[in-house]
Amino acid sequence: MARITQTKANQILEHGLNPVLLGAGGNALKVPQLKGWQEAIYTAADVAHWPARNNIGIRCGILPDGRYLYVFDFDKHAARIFPQWLKAAEVIMPNPVIVNTGKGYHVYVITDSPQKHGTIAAEPVEDDSGRTRNDVIIEVRGDKQQVVSPDSNHPSGRRYELAAGDLANLPNLTTNEYRYLSDLAAKHDKRQ
């Protein structure tokens, strides 16, 4: 039997990133399956025991080499917003690593020091009960968070696909460059 999960996890390890075991079906495809994944450092020996057909995530935040992985997550309105952001971002990031999530995009970057992360842009919407909540437009995944890796399945039936770049060559940004990308994203914030 093909060991799809282990192959993906080992590729992530080879790129100096932290794999996360996710579920095998339904909504669990995006959900970490092991306790302590937020800080665990898995090895090839560890992933050899992971189930064969599960999705694999990539943990953001501190990496084994002491640098930090952040992922810009474009969700709502991505078809309109992402091309604008990317055009401006290419000034400092000419070779971005982009994953098409099926309904949006993930953009991976590395920094040498910890950076601010979380929701950067959102818009207020009223739900059926008349309450206002904020729908996330753009967020940055960072410390103790994860994203689903390329070539994994989405609960909708789509796949996460690497659209540009290579996980082996993630852009390394200075703090000022990271802030520039964050500021570009914040221009789409609709909150008061």
C-alpha positions in Angstrom: 0.0 0.0 0.0 1.3 3.4 -0.9 2.3 5.4 2.2 1.0 8.8 1.0 0.9 10.5 4.4 4.5 9.5 5.2 5.8 10.6 1.9 4.2 14.1 2.2 5.4 14.4 5.8 8.9 13.4 4.9 9.0 16.0 2.1 7.9 18.7 4.6 10.7 17.6 7.0 13.2 17.7 4.2 12.3 21.4 3.6 13.0 22.2 7.2 9.3 22.6 8.1 7.2 21.0 10.8 4.5 18.5 9.6 1.2 18.1 11.4 -1.0 14.9 11.1 -4.5 15.9 10.0 -7.6 13.8 9.6 -8.6 11.5 6.8 -12.1 12.6 5.8 -14.8 15.3 6.1 -14.1 18.3 8.2 -11.3 16.4 10.0 -9.2 16.9 6.8 -8.1 20.3 8.3 -8.0 19.2 12.0 -4.7 18.2 13.8 -5.0 14.6 15.2 -2.2 14.4 17.7 -2.0 16.1 21.1 0.8 18.6 21.5 1.2 19.2 17.8 1.6 23.0 18.5 5.1 22.4 19.8 6.1 18.8 18.8 9.1 18.3 16.6 8.4 15.2 14.5 11.1 13.1 12.8 11.0 10.6 9.9 10.8 7.8 12.5 7.7 9.5 14.0 5.9 10.0 10.7 6.6 6.4 9.7 3.8 5.4 12.1 1.2 7.9 10.9 -1.9 6.5 9.1 -1.4 6.1 5.3 -4.2 8.3 3.9 -4.5 11.3 6.2 -3.9 14.9 5.2 -0.8 16.7 6.3 -0.5 20.2 7.6 2.4 22.5 8.1 2.9 24.1 11.5 3.6 27.9 11.4 5.8 29.8 13.8 9.3 28.8 14.9 11.1 26.3 12.7 13.8 23.8 13.7 16.5 26.2 12.3 15.3 29.1 14.6 13.6 31.1 11.8 9.8 31.6 11.6 7.2 30.5 9.1 4.1 32.7 8.4 1.4 32.1 6.0 -0.8 34.8 4.6 -4.3 33.3 4.2 -6.6 35.0 1.6 -10.1 33.7 2.0 -13.2 35.9 1.5 -13.1 38.0 -1.7 -9.7 36.3 -2.6 -10.5 36.3 -6.4 -10.6 40.1 -6.3 -8.2 41.0 -3.6 -5.4 38.6 -4.0 -4.2 39.6 -7.5 -4.0 43.3 -6.4 -2.0 42.3 -3.2 0.3 40.0 -5.2 1.1 42.6 -7.8 2.2 45.1 -5.1 4.0 42.3 -3.0 6.1 41.2 -6.0 8.2 44.4 -5.5 9.8 42.7 -2.5 8.9 39.1 -3.2 9.6 38.3 -6.8 9.3 34.5 -6.3 6.4 33.9 -4.0 5.3 30.5 -2.8 1.5 30.3 -3.4 -0.9 27.5 -2.7 -4.4 27.6 -4.2 -6.8 26.4 -1.5 -9.8 26.1 -3.8 -11.5 29.2 -2.5 -8.5 31.3 -1.8 -4.7 31.4 -1.5 -1.9 30.8 1.0 1.4 32.7 0.6 4.3 31.3 2.6 7.1 33.5 4.0 10.1 33.1 6.4 11.4 35.7 8.8 14.4 35.7 11.1 12.4 37.0 14.1 8.9 36.7 15.4 6.3 38.9 13.8 2.7 40.0 14.5 0.1 37.7 13.1 -3.7 37.1 13.3 -6.6 38.7 11.4 -5.4 41.5 9.3 -8.5 42.3 7.3 -12.1 41.5 8.0 -15.6 42.9 7.3 -18.6 43.2 9.5 -21.6 41.1 8.4 -25.0 40.6 10.0 -26.1 37.1 10.7 -29.7 35.8 10.7 -30.2 36.8 14.4 -29.3 40.4 13.6 -25.9 40.2 15.3 -22.9 41.6 13.7 -19.8 39.5 13.4 -16.5 39.9 11.5 -15.8 37.7 8.5 -12.1 37.1 7.9 -10.8 38.4 4.6 -7.1 38.0 5.2 -5.2 36.5 8.2 -1.7 35.5 8.9 -1.1 32.1 10.4 1.7 32.1 12.9 2.9 30.6 16.2 1.0 27.4 17.2 -1.2 27.5 14.1 -1.1 25.3 11.0 -2.2 25.3 7.3 -3.1 22.3 5.2 -0.2 21.3 2.9 -0.2 21.3 -0.9 -1.6 18.1 -2.5 -4.0 17.5 0.4 -7.7 17.2 0.2 -10.2 20.0 1.1 -13.6 19.0 2.7 -15.3 20.4 -0.4 -13.6 17.8 -2.6 -11.0 20.2 -4.1 -7.3 19.9 -3.5 -4.7 22.3 -2.2 -2.4 22.9 -5.1 1.0 24.5 -5.3 0.3 27.4 -7.8 3.8 29.0 -7.7 7.2 28.5 -6.2 8.5 25.6 -4.1 8.4 24.8 -0.4 12.1 24.3 -0.6 12.7 27.9 -1.5 10.5 30.1 0.7 11.1 33.8 0.6 13.1 35.1 3.6 11.8 38.5 4.5 13.2 41.2 6.8 10.9 42.7 9.5 10.2 45.7 7.3 9.4 43.6 4.3 7.0 41.5 6.4 5.3 44.7 7.7 5.0 46.0 4.1 3.1 42.8 3.1 0.9 43.1 6.3 0.2 46.8 5.5 -0.8 45.9 2.0 -3.3 43.3 3.4 -4.6 45.7 6.0 -5.8 48.1 3.3 -8.7 45.6 2.8 -9.8 45.8 6.4 -13.5 47.0 6.6 -13.8 46.9 10.4 -14.5 50.2 12.3 
